[in-house]
């Protein structure tokens, strides 16, 4: 089982990729909240970090599949498989991302 990951909080409307124990995680700060999702589109295994974040969703840069940052649920016809999400807690100026085996 992976341990929690701690990183510094992100500036508003930014995102950062972190790798923790072989898992590539995209951390986003948007709409006043922090989110952590696996940095992988479930449609064609494309990295999501270059996608556009808007209104609580990230769009895959390859085909535009949108994923809800909070739940990982996809929107569109190309996939029905959600992206893995990770709970985020704020502790002062640090984020704790709960990374556990799925």
VOGU-3710 file (C-alpha; in Angstrom, 3 decimals, decimal comma):
1> xxxxxxxxxx> 0,000/0,000/0,000  1,344/3,425/-0,958  1,869/6,074/1,682  0,360/9,555/1,593  2,045/12,142/-0,587  2,735/15,637/0,745  3,448/18,625/-1,504  3,222/22,415/-1,216  -0,137/23,979/-2,029  -0,496/25,258/-5,571
11> xxxxxxxxxx> -1,248/28,804/-6,683  -4,848/29,318/-7,861  -5,631/28,117/-11,391  -2,467/26,039/-11,712  -1,682/22,350/-12,001  1,333/20,165/-11,332  2,321/16,595/-12,147  3,861/14,508/-9,380  4,943/10,885/-9,446  4,532/8,873/-6,284
21> xxxxxxxxxx> 5,523/5,211/-6,079  5,015/4,759/-9,820  1,662/6,568/-9,965  1,564/9,739/-12,090  -0,801/12,197/-10,388  -2,107/15,507/-11,696  -2,820/18,008/-8,911  -5,044/20,963/-9,857  -6,016/24,106/-7,939  -9,137/25,544/-9,530
31> xxxxxxxxxx> -12,322/27,176/-8,292  -10,763/27,563/-4,838  -10,265/23,798/-4,413  -7,425/21,316/-4,874  -8,005/18,079/-6,775  -5,792/15,077/-7,487  -6,440/12,656/-10,346  -4,408/10,064/-12,173  -2,683/11,799/-15,081  -4,085/9,374/-17,659
41> xxxxxxxxxx> -7,081/9,572/-19,972  -8,998/6,296/-19,902  -9,867/6,626/-23,605  -6,398/6,230/-25,164  -3,988/6,316/-22,228  -2,945/9,919/-22,932  -1,507/12,213/-20,248  -4,038/14,814/-19,113  -1,674/17,482/-17,778  -1,666/19,481/-21,035
51> xxxxxxxxxx> -5,467/19,546/-21,092  -7,585/22,586/-20,289  -9,097/22,912/-16,817  -12,456/24,680/-16,755  -15,572/24,616/-14,581  -14,392/21,649/-12,501  -13,412/19,502/-15,505  -10,220/18,698/-17,369  -10,267/18,018/-21,105  -7,982/15,435/-22,635
61> xxxxxxxxxx> -5,660/17,192/-25,107  -5,956/14,333/-27,625  -9,705/13,993/-28,259  -11,332/16,397/-25,792  -12,867/13,835/-23,434  -13,749/15,719/-20,252  -13,343/14,331/-16,745  -14,862/15,779/-13,606  -11,987/16,645/-11,269  -13,950/15,806/-8,125
71> xxxxxxxxxx> -15,182/12,344/-9,121  -13,158/11,369/-12,188  -16,369/10,701/-14,110  -16,076/11,121/-17,901  -18,319/13,248/-20,096  -18,700/12,385/-23,764  -19,071/9,304/-25,899  -15,470/8,118/-26,170  -15,186/6,462/-22,754  -17,338/5,433/-19,826
81> xxxxxxxxxx> -14,364/4,593/-17,609  -13,641/7,175/-14,896  -10,203/8,517/-14,069  -8,870/7,529/-10,650  -9,111/10,328/-8,077  -7,324/10,804/-4,770  -8,605/12,600/-1,637  -6,772/15,841/-0,862  -6,452/17,460/2,567  -4,960/20,891/3,230
91> xxxxxxxxxx> -2,686/21,207/6,244  -1,375/24,774/6,444  0,654/25,385/3,290  0,907/21,661/2,476  -1,362/19,248/0,642  -1,737/15,662/1,717  -2,853/13,362/-1,050  -4,203/10,018/0,094  -2,661/7,495/-2,252  -3,760/3,922/-1,716
101> xx> -4,120/0,868/-3,869  -7,340/0,784/-5,856
//
